[in-house]
Each structure stands twice: as structure tokens, then as C-alpha cells.
Amino acid sequence: MERVSHKIIDFHMTGYIRDYLVYILITFLIIVGGSFFLTNSFSMQSDIGEVNLFEYALAFGLIGAAALVVITRSRLTAVVSVGVLGYVIALFFIILRAPDLALTQLAIETVSVALYLLCFYHLPKLRSREEEQGEKFQPFNFIVALATGTLITLIMLSVNDHRLFESISWYYEDAYELAGAANMVNAILADFRAFDTYLEIFVLAIAALWCFCAHTITLE
């Protein structure tokens, strides 16, 4: 029994994050995909709306940047591709008339890309498993990734097509009368979901306090 247990552990505990992600995604496909399939919950949204040529170009650019992150062997190229992904998403937010989300996405993406560049610049040059064993195409991993992306796309389309409850958009449209704020976004953040905002500030305060204490201890 001890030898068998060691073989089982050695089989699935490989020490590579890629393998562990495959386990998680396969579990997701079985549980979520199986649930949707057995309950016949997949359905296409009937009123997706018109998609113009510019949006198609952005979508293909998004797919190309994501593919480049996976296949590139250069850290700099991968970081730049991640930045392109974020900026294209910001453009989609602008098209969908969500300027507040677009500004947030642009700010976060700019800061994160700079942090990625700084981190990867100081990271040591490590040999990957492909470099050690020879670079090979992993068809099983590709199938799992493709199936996961397809499932998430179908779930998003299915969720948008199911209206189990009455829309609450009127609640936010009446933000001035309900919260006294002319800016709907400010009313949502400071009034309708203020408790969540306070908790976010509390988390940031704890993180800042920890950084200050760690710095103080290091100096002492």
C-alpha cells in the first residue's frame, strides 16, 4: 500500500503549475460543463446586437495577443502582449459606453505592466521543462484549454439569455432621487455598495500597515 500510494502521488504531484492547472480545469469542465449539459442550460442569446468591423478587428487582436503570451519565449514579448490585452479590453469598455471601467482598466494595466517589467527584469534565467526535455506540442493540454474557453463562452452567452429576475436597472437610473448623487457611479460606490467599499479600504489599510511594520522591523 505504501508503494502504491507513492506511485499515485508521484503520478499527479509533478511539481509543475501547468499540470495542476490542468487538474483544476478538468474538474471545472466535468462539474460545470456536465451540470449545464445535463440540465440542458446552454442557449444562445437571441439579441446579441450588431457587431461592426472594428469590433471584429479588436476581437482578433485580443485572440492574437493572448496566443502570443502562450507561445512566446521572450519575457518582454509576453509582458507587452499582456499589456496589449488590457488596452484592447479598455477599448471594448469604451465601445460599450463604460468610460469609468475603461479609465480603471487603463490605469491598472499601465501599473501592472510596469510592475511585470520590473519583476521579470530582476528574475533569474530559469530553464523551463520544454528546454530541459525538448519543446513539444502538448495536444492534451491544448484540448483542455480549448474546451475550457469554449465552455466559458457558452456559459456567458447562456447566462445573458436567461432572465430569472426582473431587471434592477431602474434602481440605478433613479440614483439622484435615491442617493442624492448626480453621478451614478459615485452613488453605486458610496451609497448602494458602500459596505463593500469600506471593506476594500479596510483590506488596503491592513496591507499598508503590514508593509510599514515589515519595513520598520527590517530597519531595526
Phi, psi and omega per residue, in radians:
M1 nan -0.630 3.125
E2 -1.176 -0.706 3.114
R3 -1.151 -0.710 3.125
V4 -1.114 -0.755 3.130
S5 -1.102 -0.670 3.091
H6 -1.120 -0.692 3.124
K7 -1.149 -0.695 3.125
I8 -1.132 -0.762 -3.139
I9 -1.143 -0.775 3.131
D10 -1.120 -0.469 -3.119
F11 -1.244 -0.773 -3.043
H12 -1.823 -0.333 3.084
M13 -1.645 1.392 -3.027
T14 -1.507 -0.337 -3.096
G15 1.535 0.076 3.140
Y16 -1.931 2.292 -3.131
I17 -1.084 -0.599 -3.116
R18 -1.014 -0.764 -3.134
D19 -1.149 -0.683 3.135
Y20 -1.171 -0.625 3.063
L21 -1.136 -0.640 3.085
V22 -1.086 -0.732 3.094
Y23 -1.034 -0.805 -3.105
I24 -1.116 -0.771 -3.097
L25 -1.187 -0.662 3.095
I26 -1.114 -0.724 3.077
T27 -1.070 -0.725 3.102
F28 -1.087 -0.769 3.139
L29 -1.086 -0.729 -3.091
I30 -1.214 -0.836 -3.049
I31 -1.301 -0.976 -3.066
V32 -1.288 -0.857 3.136
G33 -1.093 -0.723 3.098
G34 -1.106 -0.679 3.126
S35 -1.117 -0.781 3.120
F36 -1.123 -0.672 -3.103
F37 -1.224 -0.755 -3.101
L38 -1.206 -0.564 3.139
T39 -1.623 0.048 3.119
N40 0.934 0.857 -3.051
S41 -1.657 -0.080 3.133
F42 -1.316 2.284 3.077
S43 -2.731 2.522 -3.131
M44 -1.534 2.452 3.123
Q45 -1.164 2.274 -3.058
S46 -1.400 -0.468 -3.090
D47 -2.121 1.120 3.139
I48 -1.162 -0.582 -3.126
G49 1.749 2.968 -3.110
E50 -1.374 2.374 3.102
V51 -1.996 2.115 -3.096
N52 -1.586 3.092 -3.069
L53 -1.136 -0.632 3.141
F54 -1.093 -0.699 3.124
E55 -1.197 -0.633 3.048
Y56 -1.092 -0.734 3.141
A57 -1.102 -0.738 3.103
L58 -1.122 -0.686 -3.137
A59 -1.126 -0.766 3.108
F60 -1.165 -0.609 3.054
G61 -1.130 -0.663 3.094
L62 -1.099 -0.782 3.133
I63 -1.140 -0.720 3.139
G64 -1.125 -0.726 3.114
A65 -1.145 -0.701 3.114
A66 -1.137 -0.709 3.112
A67 -1.147 -0.643 -3.137
L68 -1.159 -0.610 3.093
V69 -1.042 -0.644 -3.067
V70 -1.354 -0.718 -2.967
I71 -1.642 -0.279 -3.074
T72 -1.252 2.615 3.090
R73 -1.842 0.062 -3.132
S74 -1.854 2.267 3.110
R75 -1.121 -0.730 -3.127
L76 -1.077 -0.753 3.117
T77 -1.109 -0.688 3.125
A78 -1.122 -0.742 -3.141
V79 -1.139 -0.754 3.117
V80 -1.103 -0.681 3.119
S81 -1.129 -0.682 3.069
V82 -1.093 -0.707 3.079
G83 -1.087 -0.716 3.095
V84 -1.063 -0.725 3.084
L85 -0.980 -0.845 -3.113
G86 -1.130 -0.705 -3.128
Y87 -1.233 -0.598 3.077
V88 -1.168 -0.685 3.073
I89 -1.078 -0.675 3.084
A90 -1.078 -0.669 3.089
L91 -1.112 -0.667 3.078
F92 -1.108 -0.678 3.090
F93 -1.072 -0.678 3.109
I94 -1.140 -0.743 3.130
I95 -1.088 -0.658 -3.132
L96 -1.458 0.168 3.063
R97 1.092 0.837 3.058
A98 -2.198 1.257 -3.056
P99 -1.121 -0.553 3.126
D100 -1.138 -0.734 3.075
L101 -1.157 -0.647 3.130
A102 -1.118 -0.758 3.126
L103 -1.137 -0.717 3.101
T104 -1.105 -0.769 3.140
Q105 -1.095 -0.734 3.129
L106 -1.112 -0.758 -3.133
A107 -1.142 -0.842 -3.119
I108 -1.135 -0.722 -3.117
E109 -1.133 -0.704 3.133
T110 -1.115 -0.783 3.135
V111 -1.162 -0.761 -3.095
S112 -1.156 -0.679 3.110
V113 -1.106 -0.738 3.102
A114 -1.088 -0.718 3.109
L115 -1.158 -0.700 3.096
Y116 -1.067 -0.783 3.135
L117 -1.066 -0.730 3.141
L118 -1.146 -0.740 -3.123
C119 -1.182 -0.852 -3.088
F120 -1.188 -0.434 3.104
Y121 -1.162 -0.619 -3.084
H122 -1.655 -0.128 3.119
L123 -1.244 2.532 3.089
P124 -1.257 2.777 3.109
K125 -1.399 1.886 -3.104
L126 -1.838 2.573 3.101
R127 -1.518 2.257 3.140
S128 -1.464 2.986 3.130
R129 -1.126 -0.590 3.123
E130 -1.150 -0.651 3.118
E131 -1.229 -0.550 -3.138
E132 -1.358 -0.667 -3.062
Q133 -1.851 -0.028 -3.047
G134 1.616 2.260 -3.068
E135 -1.203 2.167 -3.131
K136 -2.384 2.569 3.081
F137 -1.300 2.301 -3.121
Q138 -1.793 1.606 -3.078
P139 -1.097 -0.621 -3.132
F140 -1.146 -0.788 3.107
N141 -1.098 -0.659 3.115
F142 -1.111 -0.743 3.138
I143 -1.128 -0.732 3.125
V144 -1.098 -0.770 3.133
A145 -1.123 -0.752 3.137
L146 -1.135 -0.723 3.131
A147 -1.144 -0.678 3.129
T148 -1.142 -0.798 3.109
G149 -1.081 -0.714 3.110
T150 -1.123 -0.743 -3.138
L151 -1.108 -0.767 -3.141
I152 -1.113 -0.685 3.098
T153 -1.092 -0.794 3.123
L154 -1.120 -0.652 3.116
I155 -1.137 -0.752 3.131
M156 -1.081 -0.754 3.120
L157 -1.157 -0.664 -3.132
S158 -1.203 -0.704 -3.140
V159 -1.116 -0.719 3.136
N160 -1.163 -0.382 -3.094
D161 -1.592 -0.142 3.141
H162 -1.872 2.124 3.096
R163 -1.989 1.559 -3.111
L164 -1.404 -0.384 -3.096
F165 -2.316 2.803 3.108
E166 -1.200 2.471 -3.126
S167 -1.092 2.491 3.128
I168 -1.874 0.338 -3.117
S169 -1.078 -0.541 3.125
W170 -1.080 -0.505 -3.115
Y171 -1.085 -0.688 -3.133
Y172 -1.479 -0.471 3.083
E173 -1.151 -0.479 3.105
D174 -1.674 0.571 -3.050
A175 -1.080 -0.636 -3.083
Y176 -1.165 -0.753 -3.135
E177 -1.234 -0.612 -3.060
L178 -1.475 -0.608 -3.046
A179 -2.117 -0.169 3.130
G180 1.316 0.339 -3.132
A181 -2.056 2.227 3.125
A182 -1.272 -0.481 3.103
N183 -1.545 2.031 -3.080
M184 -1.081 -0.679 -3.119
V185 -1.119 -0.778 3.105
N186 -1.101 -0.638 3.114
A187 -1.129 -0.690 3.135
I188 -1.160 -0.788 -3.063
L189 -1.262 -0.736 -2.999
A190 -1.649 -0.206 -3.082
D191 -2.256 -1.092 -3.039
F192 -1.122 -0.657 3.128
R193 -2.193 0.727 -3.088
A194 -1.124 -0.650 -3.109
F195 -1.069 -0.716 3.105
D196 -1.136 -0.705 3.110
T197 -1.112 -0.728 3.104
Y198 -1.072 -0.704 3.110
L199 -1.144 -0.671 3.087
E200 -1.080 -0.749 3.097
I201 -1.108 -0.663 3.120
F202 -1.100 -0.732 3.099
V203 -1.107 -0.773 3.115
L204 -1.098 -0.671 3.123
A205 -1.124 -0.714 3.100
I206 -1.104 -0.758 3.122
A207 -1.094 -0.743 3.127
A208 -1.141 -0.707 3.113
L209 -1.112 -0.695 3.116
W210 -1.110 -0.766 3.109
C211 -1.070 -0.709 3.134
F212 -1.140 -0.773 -3.138
C213 -1.139 -0.729 3.130
A214 -1.103 -0.690 3.123
H215 -1.162 -0.714 -3.141
T216 -1.129 -0.754 3.125
I217 -1.110 -0.683 3.129
T218 -1.118 -0.716 3.126
L219 -1.144 -0.657 -3.135
E220 -1.248 nan nan
